[in-house]
Amino acid sequence: MTAQRDVPAADPGREPEVLSADPDPDPDPDPGPEPEPEPGPEPGPGPGPEPGPWLRLSPRMAGAAAVRLVVGAVPGALAYLLLDSTDRSQGYSLLAIAALVVLRPAAYLLKYLKFRYRVTGTELQVRTGLLFRSFSRVPLDRVRTVDITAKPVLRLFRLAGVVVGTGRKVSGGEGTIALDAVRADTAHELRATLLALAGLSEPRAPDAEEAAPGWTPVLTLRWRWAVFQMFYIWSMVTPLALVGASYQVLPLLGWSPHDLAARWFTDNPADLPTAGAVAVVVALTVALGLCGGALSFALQWWDYRLEHDRQGRFRSTRGLFTTRSFTVDRARVRGVTLRDSLTVRALGGTRLAPILTGVSLGQEFSDNGRLLPATTPEAALRVANPLLGAVSQPLTAERLGHGWLRPHPRSAGFRILARYLAADGALAATLLLPVRLWDRTPLLMLLPAVLAVVHLPAAYGYHRNLGHRLADGHLFARRGFFVRRTDVVQIRGVCGTTVRQSRLQRRLGLAVLRLATAAGERVYTVPDLRLAQATALARIVLDQEDGAAVLTRTDEAVHDDLPR
């Protein structure tokens, strides 16, 4: 490319600029000596914008800290009333609880005293720390998300939190920087400023977004989606933790968990066998899990709205006590991932997350970065299609079915079963090792035996779910049984490929294709392909001519070129 100097066009209404000190050849009368130019700095690029002043968090944090102190003192007061303060061991527990009650609000106030932030023309700077000072700098071109959260205590004082996400570690900190308590109006102004400077939105007045009808609703809350979270496997983790904690705490109060469970059915706890008490505890755990899942869904997704605008951005707002806002720019989308656990899939649900540059898939599935809850496949695909952009055929549940995706060879199912049985054998060997458990070995060996029986249909289901296909400039890959996932990765966003084989795969003629990209999980896997098929797919993805052919040639023609 040849560099050229830009010559400004002549303006007929403007006098020509003097380019040299030579006398004017025009015989017009001499207008007189020109004034000498004032001394000044050498010409060069203009200085960047001056950094703004260092700003503090809102002083209303003191009121929020006082409320937190009162709220935190409630469990401490209950513990003081229930525990025996004359017992030295329980006295230490009370002392630890009191320390926690006081130290957390105190740390909150110290954060106000030592926390400073400012926005320059190129970065967000944060300075904090009392004993150990830290200085964090976030380049504005690395800003990916700016979320606003408002917890109940902060709402009482008209405060809000601002969480700036970059998708990776920044100088002097982690992948996010949080401004815990600023005024609510300041939080919205700061969010608009950061997004505008980062190039994620157009600069606008603070109230322009409300005045201009640029946001179009896509999805709103459907309460029937709560059933997907109620039966999500992780909804049972908290009840299990509560049951386990009760077996540790209740004996300190002189109560027996077995006796408490038995009193639901009989006045004499000795009349209820241990198996009956266990059944009561299990039923109580399941009931707590279902109720907790429904409550969690209401707290997280209350007043949920998903909107998009003409610039290709998607914005979700939600939350009952803590309001969260998450914005996705379609220019940063490199695909989507559909993920559903066994229980959610059985109820007809799925989870969708966009594959974004600068944001890991773990962050996208986290509470702060979720665009929509677990929902029906129709609603998820309704969002996935505009995220993927222009495709010849929109995604549908039928298109992602077993008939459209290319199946994997039968030897892949044998490898999956071998992996499951190897894990069961390793578990059985581990249970045999401790000598102190030998007297209970027959009962413990039931666990790997039951898992082996479960893994037989699981291996069949895993192999049946395996599939891939090239279409519309994207690679579709599906795998998994207990947690099934379908990755739709944009080919033009792939920066490298790897074909790997284990020892068993070499004997079976299989290989794993890995796609490296600068978005989401960074590496996406297509497992258990035939070796010739994996190498051919890797070549098509990386070769620019073949990659363009994927966009123009018919899908069948591309797959006819692949080895069978």
C-alpha positions in Angstrom: 0.0 0.0 0.0 1.4 3.4 -0.9 1.2 6.2 1.6 -0.2 9.5 0.4 -0.3 12.9 2.0 -3.8 14.4 2.3 -4.0 17.8 0.6 -6.9 19.9 1.9 -9.2 21.1 -0.8 -9.2 24.8 -1.6 -12.0 26.8 0.0 -13.3 29.6 -2.3 -14.3 31.7 0.6 -10.9 31.4 2.4 -7.6 33.2 1.7 -4.8 30.8 0.6 -2.5 29.7 3.4 1.2 30.9 3.1 3.3 27.8 2.7 6.8 29.4 2.3 8.8 32.6 2.9 9.3 33.4 -0.8 7.9 36.8 -1.9 4.5 36.8 -3.5 4.8 36.8 -7.3 1.5 38.6 -7.5 2.3 42.3 -8.4 -0.4 43.5 -5.9 0.6 46.3 -3.5 2.6 45.2 -0.5 0.1 44.8 2.4 2.9 45.4 4.8 5.1 43.3 7.0 3.4 40.3 8.5 3.4 40.1 12.3 6.0 37.7 13.7 4.5 34.5 15.0 4.4 34.1 18.7 6.7 31.4 20.1 4.9 28.2 20.9 5.4 24.5 21.2 6.5 22.4 18.3 3.7 21.1 16.1 2.7 17.6 16.9 -0.2 15.5 18.0 -2.5 17.3 20.5 -2.4 16.1 24.1 -5.1 13.7 25.3 -7.9 14.7 27.6 -6.8 15.7 31.0 -7.6 13.0 33.7 -10.5 13.9 35.9 -10.2 14.3 39.6 -10.1 11.4 42.0 -13.6 10.6 43.2 -14.8 9.0 46.4 -17.7 6.6 47.0 -20.9 8.1 48.4 -20.7 9.1 52.2 -24.1 7.4 52.5 -22.1 4.2 52.9 -22.0 5.0 56.6 -25.7 4.6 56.9 -25.6 1.3 54.9 -22.8 0.1 57.2 -25.0 0.9 60.3 -27.9 -1.1 58.8 -25.6 -4.0 58.1 -24.4 -3.9 61.6 -27.9 -4.1 63.0 -28.9 -6.9 60.6 -25.7 -8.8 61.4 -26.3 -8.5 65.1 -29.6 -10.5 64.9 -28.0 -14.0 64.5 -25.4 -13.0 67.1 -28.2 -12.2 69.6 -30.0 -15.4 68.9 -26.8 -17.4 69.4 -26.3 -15.6 72.7 -29.7 -16.5 73.9 -29.6 -20.1 72.7 -26.0 -21.0 73.6 -24.6 -21.5 77.1 -22.4 -18.5 77.7 -20.8 -20.2 80.7 -19.3 -22.9 78.5 -15.8 -21.8 77.4 -16.0 -23.5 74.0 -19.4 -21.9 73.2 -18.1 -18.6 74.6 -15.3 -18.7 71.9 -18.0 -19.3 69.3 -20.0 -16.2 70.6 -16.8 -14.2 70.5 -16.1 -15.2 66.9 -19.7 -14.3 65.9 -19.4 -10.9 67.6 -16.1 -10.2 65.8 -17.7 -11.0 62.4 -20.7 -8.8 63.2 -18.4 -5.8 63.9 -15.6 -6.3 61.5 -17.7 -6.5 58.3 -19.3 -3.0 58.7 -15.9 -1.6 59.9 -14.2 -2.9 56.7 -17.1 -1.4 54.7 -16.3 2.0 56.2 -12.6 1.7 55.7 -13.3 1.0 52.1 -15.0 4.4 51.8 -12.1 6.2 53.4 -9.4 4.7 51.1 -11.3 4.0 47.9 -10.7 6.4 45.0 -11.6 6.2 41.3 -11.5 8.3 38.2 -12.1 8.1 34.4 -9.5 9.4 32.0 -9.7 9.5 28.3 -8.3 6.0 27.9 -8.8 4.1 31.1 -10.6 3.6 34.4 -8.3 3.9 37.4 -9.0 2.7 40.9 -6.9 3.2 44.0 -7.7 1.4 47.3 -6.1 -0.2 50.3 -5.2 0.7 53.9 -2.2 -1.5 54.8 -1.5 -2.7 51.3 -2.3 -0.2 48.6 -3.4 -1.3 45.2 -3.7 0.6 42.0 -5.8 -0.9 39.2 -6.0 0.4 35.6 -8.6 -0.8 33.1 -8.1 0.3 29.5 -11.4 1.4 28.2 -11.0 -0.6 25.0 -11.0 -3.7 27.2 -14.3 -2.9 28.9 -16.8 -5.6 27.9 -19.7 -5.1 30.4 -20.8 -2.4 32.8 -23.5 -3.8 35.2 -25.5 -1.9 37.8 -26.5 -3.7 41.0 -28.7 -2.4 43.8 -28.9 -4.5 46.9 -31.8 -3.9 49.4 -29.5 -2.0 51.9 -28.2 0.2 49.2 -31.7 1.0 47.9 -32.6 2.4 51.2 -30.0 5.1 50.7 -30.5 5.5 47.0 -27.1 3.9 46.2 -26.1 1.4 43.6 -23.0 -0.6 42.7 -21.2 -0.5 39.4 -19.3 -3.7 38.2 -17.0 -3.2 35.2 -16.1 -6.4 33.5 -13.1 -6.9 31.1 -13.2 -10.7 30.5 -9.6 -11.1 31.7 -7.2 -9.9 34.5 -6.4 -6.2 34.4 -3.4 -4.3 35.7 -3.3 -4.7 39.5 -6.6 -6.6 39.8 -8.9 -9.3 38.5 -11.3 -9.5 35.6 -13.8 -7.1 37.2 -13.7 -3.9 39.2 -16.5 -3.0 41.5 -17.6 0.4 42.8 -19.6 -0.8 45.7 -21.7 2.3 46.6 -22.2 5.4 44.5 -25.3 7.5 44.0 -27.9 5.8 41.8 -27.9 8.7 39.3 -24.1 8.7 39.3 -24.0 5.0 38.6 -26.2 5.3 35.5 -24.1 8.3 34.3 -20.9 6.4 34.8 -22.2 3.4 33.0 -23.2 5.5 30.0 -19.8 7.2 30.0 -17.8 4.0 30.2 -19.9 2.3 27.4 -19.5 5.3 25.2 -15.8 5.6 25.7 -15.4 1.9 25.2 -17.2 2.1 21.9 -20.1 -0.1 23.0 -22.7 2.6 22.6 -23.2 6.0 21.1 -22.7 9.0 23.4 -26.1 10.3 24.4 -27.7 12.5 27.0 -28.6 10.8 30.3 -32.3 10.9 29.5 -32.0 10.2 25.7 -32.4 6.5 26.2 -35.7 7.0 27.9 -36.9 9.6 25.4 -36.0 7.7 22.2 -38.0 4.5 21.6 -35.0 2.6 20.3 -35.3 -0.5 22.5 -37.7 -3.2 21.2 -38.8 -5.9 23.7 -37.8 -9.5 22.8 -38.7 -11.5 25.9 -40.4 -10.9 29.2 -40.7 -13.1 32.3 -42.8 -16.3 32.2 -43.3 -17.8 35.6 -43.6 -21.3 34.2 -39.8 -21.1 33.6 -39.4 -21.3 37.4 -39.9 -25.1 37.2 -36.5 -25.4 35.4 -34.6 -23.8 38.2 -36.6 -25.7 40.9 -35.5 -29.1 39.5 -32.0 -28.0 38.6 -29.5 -30.3 40.3 -27.6 -27.4 42.0 -30.9 -26.3 43.8 -30.3 -29.3 46.1 -26.8 -28.2 47.2 -27.9 -25.5 49.7 -30.5 -27.8 51.4 -27.9 -30.5 51.7 -25.5 -28.0 53.3 -28.2 -26.9 55.7 -28.9 -30.5 56.7 -25.2 -31.2 57.2 -24.8 -28.0 59.3 -27.8 -28.9 61.4 -26.2 -32.2 62.4 -23.2 -30.1 63.7 -25.1 -27.3 65.4 -28.2 -28.9 66.9 -26.2 -31.2 69.2 -24.6 -28.0 70.7 -28.1 -26.9 71.6 -28.9 -30.3 73.2 -31.1 -31.4 70.4 -30.9 -34.6 68.3 -31.6 -34.3 64.5 -33.0 -37.9 64.6 -35.4 -37.1 67.5 -36.6 -33.9 65.7 -37.3 -35.9 62.5 -39.1 -38.6 64.4 -41.4 -36.2 66.3 -43.1 -35.4 63.0 -44.7 -38.9 63.2 -44.6 -40.1 66.8 -44.3 -38.8 70.3 -41.7 -41.4 71.1 -38.6 -41.0 68.8 -37.5 -44.5 69.7 -40.5 -45.9 67.9 -39.3 -44.6 64.5 -36.5 -46.7 62.9 -33.4 -45.1 61.5 -34.6 -45.8 57.9 -37.8 -43.8 58.6 -35.8 -40.9 60.0 -33.5 -40.9 57.0 -36.6 -40.9 54.7 -37.9 -37.9 56.6 -34.6 -36.0 56.2 -34.5 -36.8 52.5 -38.0 -35.6 51.9 -37.3 -32.5 53.9 -34.2 -31.8 51.8 -36.1 -32.2 48.5 -38.9 -29.9 49.7 -36.4 -27.3 50.8 -34.6 -27.6 47.4 -37.8 -27.1 45.4 -38.9 -24.1 47.5 -35.4 -22.7 47.5 -35.2 -23.0 43.7 -38.6 -21.2 43.3 -37.5 -18.4 45.7 -34.2 -18.1 44.0 -35.9 -17.7 40.6 -38.2 -15.0 41.9 -35.3 -13.1 43.5 -33.0 -13.3 40.4 -35.5 -12.9 37.5 -38.2 -10.6 38.9 -39.4 -8.1 36.3 -37.1 -9.7 33.7 -37.0 -7.9 30.3 -34.8 -8.6 27.3 -34.7 -5.8 24.7 -32.6 -5.0 21.6 -32.0 -1.8 19.6 -31.1 -0.9 16.0 -27.4 -1.0 16.8 -27.5 -4.7 17.4 -27.3 -4.6 21.2 -29.2 -6.8 23.6 -30.0 -5.6 27.2 -31.5 -7.6 30.0 -32.7 -6.1 33.3 -33.9 -8.2 36.2 -33.9 -8.6 40.0 -36.2 -8.1 42.9 -33.9 -6.9 45.7 -30.7 -6.6 43.6 -31.3 -5.1 40.2 -28.9 -6.2 37.5 -28.4 -5.0 33.9 -26.4 -6.8 31.3 -25.7 -5.6 27.7 -24.5 -7.6 24.8 -23.1 -6.1 21.6 -23.8 -8.3 18.6 -20.5 -7.2 17.1 -18.7 -9.1 19.8 -20.7 -12.3 19.4 -18.8 -15.3 18.0 -21.6 -17.9 18.5 -23.9 -19.3 21.1 -24.0 -22.3 23.5 -27.1 -24.2 24.5 -26.6 -26.2 27.7 -29.2 -28.3 29.5 -28.8 -30.8 32.4 -30.6 -34.1 32.5 -33.4 -32.8 34.7 -33.9 -29.6 32.8 -33.9 -31.4 29.5 -36.5 -33.9 30.8 -38.8 -31.0 31.6 -38.3 -29.4 28.1 -35.9 -26.6 29.0 -32.5 -25.3 28.1 -30.0 -22.6 28.9 -28.6 -20.1 26.3 -25.4 -18.1 26.6 -23.7 -16.0 23.8 -20.1 -16.6 23.0 -18.5 -13.2 23.4 -15.0 -11.8 22.9 -13.4 -10.9 26.1 -15.9 -12.7 28.3 -15.5 -16.3 29.4 -18.4 -18.8 29.2 -18.2 -19.3 32.9 -18.9 -15.6 33.4 -21.7 -15.7 30.9 -23.4 -18.5 32.8 -22.7 -16.8 36.1 -25.3 -14.8 37.9 -24.0 -11.4 36.7 -23.6 -12.3 33.1 -26.7 -14.3 32.2 -28.7 -12.9 29.3 -31.8 -15.1 30.0 -32.8 -17.8 32.5 -33.4 -21.5 31.8 -36.3 -21.4 29.3 -37.9 -23.4 26.6 -35.9 -24.2 23.4 -38.3 -22.1 21.3 -37.6 -19.0 23.5 -33.9 -19.7 23.5 -33.7 -20.0 19.7 -35.7 -16.9 19.3 -32.8 -15.0 21.0 -30.1 -17.1 19.4 -31.1 -16.3 15.8 -30.6 -12.5 16.0 -27.4 -13.0 18.0 -25.9 -15.1 15.2 -26.8 -12.6 12.6 -27.5 -13.3 8.9 -27.8 -17.1 8.3 -29.5 -18.8 5.4 -31.8 -20.8 7.6 -32.8 -19.8 11.2 -32.1 -22.3 14.0 -35.0 -24.5 15.0 -35.4 -27.4 17.3 -35.8 -29.7 14.3 -32.7 -28.4 12.7 -30.6 -29.2 15.8 -32.2 -32.6 16.0 -30.6 -36.0 15.5 -31.3 -36.1 11.8 -29.6 -32.9 10.9 -26.4 -33.1 12.8 -23.8 -35.6 11.4 -23.6 -38.7 13.7 -20.3 -40.0 15.0 -19.0 -43.6 14.5 -20.0 -46.5 16.7 -16.5 -46.8 18.0 -17.1 -43.4 19.8 -19.8 -45.1 21.9 -17.3 -47.9 22.8 -14.8 -45.3 24.0 -17.4 -43.4 26.1 -18.5 -46.7 27.8 -14.9 -47.6 28.4 -14.3 -44.2 30.1 -17.4 -44.6 32.4 -16.5 -48.2 33.4 -12.9 -47.1 34.0 -14.1 -44.5 36.4 -16.3 -47.0 38.2 -13.4 -49.4 38.5 -11.2 -46.7 39.9 -13.9 -45.9 42.5 -14.2 -49.6 43.5 -10.4 -49.9 43.9 -10.4 -46.7 46.0 -13.0 -48.1 48.4 -11.0 -51.3 48.8 -7.8 -49.6 49.9 -8.5 -48.3 53.4 -8.1 -51.1 55.9 -10.5 -49.5 58.3 -13.3 -49.7 55.9 -12.9 -53.4 55.1 -15.7 -54.4 57.5 -18.1 -52.1 55.4 -16.7 -53.0 52.0 -19.7 -55.1 50.8 -22.1 -52.2 51.3 -19.7 -49.6 49.9 -19.2 -51.7 46.8 -22.8 -51.2 45.9 -22.0 -47.6 44.9 -19.7 -48.5 41.9 -22.1 -51.3 41.0 -25.1 -49.0 40.8 -23.0 -46.4 38.9 -22.0 -49.1 36.4 -25.7 -49.9 35.8 -26.5 -46.2 35.3 -23.5 -45.6 33.0 -24.7 -48.2 30.5 -27.7 -46.2 29.2 -25.7 -43.0 29.8 -23.0 -44.1 27.4 -25.7 -44.9 24.8 -27.3 -41.5 25.3 -24.0 -39.7 25.1 -23.2 -41.4 21.8 -26.6 -40.7 20.4 -26.2 -37.0 21.3 -22.8 -36.7 19.5 -23.1 -34.7 16.3 -21.6 -32.0 14.2 -22.2 -30.0 11.1 -20.8 -27.1 9.0 -23.4 -24.6 7.9 -23.8 -20.9 7.3 -20.2 -20.1 8.3 -20.6 -21.9 11.7 -19.5 -25.2 13.2 -22.3 -26.9 15.1 -21.0 -29.4 17.7 -23.1 -31.3 20.3 -22.0 -33.7 23.1 -22.8 -34.8 26.6 -25.6 -36.8 28.4 -25.9 -35.7 32.0 -25.2 -32.1 30.8 -25.7 -31.9 27.1 -24.4 -28.9 25.3 -24.6 -27.6 21.7 -21.9 -25.1 20.6 -22.4 -23.0 17.5 -19.0 -21.4 16.8 -18.4 -18.8 14.1 -15.7 -20.1 11.7 -14.2 -16.7 11.0 -13.6 -16.3 14.7 -11.4 -19.4 14.9 -7.7 -18.6 15.2 -6.3 -22.2 15.3 -7.2 -25.9 15.4 -5.7 -28.9 17.1 -6.3 -32.6 16.4 -5.5 -34.9 19.4 -5.6 -38.6 20.0 -5.3 -40.7 23.1 -3.9 -44.2 23.1 -7.4 -45.7 22.9 -8.4 -43.3 20.2 -5.5 -44.2 18.1 -6.6 -47.9 18.2 -10.1 -47.0 17.4 -9.2 -44.5 14.6 -10.8 -41.6 16.5 -9.6 -38.1 17.2 -10.6 -34.9 19.0 -10.8 -31.6 17.1 -10.2 -28.5 19.2 -11.0 -25.0 17.9 -9.2 -22.0 19.5 -10.9 -18.7 19.5 -10.7 -15.4 21.4 -14.1 -15.7 22.8 -16.0 -17.7 25.4 -14.2 -20.7 26.7 -11.3 -20.0 24.3 -11.3 -23.7 23.2 -14.3 -25.6 21.8 -14.2 -29.4 21.3 -15.7 -31.8 18.8 -14.9 -35.2 20.3 -14.5 -38.7 18.8 -14.5 -37.9 15.1 -12.8 -40.2 12.6 -9.2 -39.1 12.2 -9.6 -38.3 8.5 -12.8 -36.4 9.2 -11.1 -34.4 12.0 -8.1 -33.4 9.8 -10.4 -32.4 6.9 -12.6 -30.2 9.2 -9.4 -28.6 10.6 -8.2 -27.8 7.1 -11.6 -26.3 6.0 -11.8 -24.2 9.1 -8.3 -22.7 8.7 -8.0 -22.5 4.9 -9.3 -19.1 3.8 -10.6 -20.4 0.4 -12.3 -23.4 1.9 -13.6 -21.2 4.8 -15.2 -18.9 2.2 -16.6 -21.9 0.4 -18.4 -22.9 3.6 -20.3 -19.6 3.3 -21.2 -19.9 -0.3 -21.4 -23.6 -1.3 -24.3 -25.7 -0.3 -24.1 -27.5 3.0 -24.4 -30.9 1.4 -21.5 -30.1 -1.1 -19.2 -29.2 1.8 -19.9 -32.4 3.7 -19.6 -34.5 0.5 -15.9 -33.5 0.5 -15.4 -34.9 4.0 -14.2 -38.5 4.5 -16.9 -40.9 5.7 
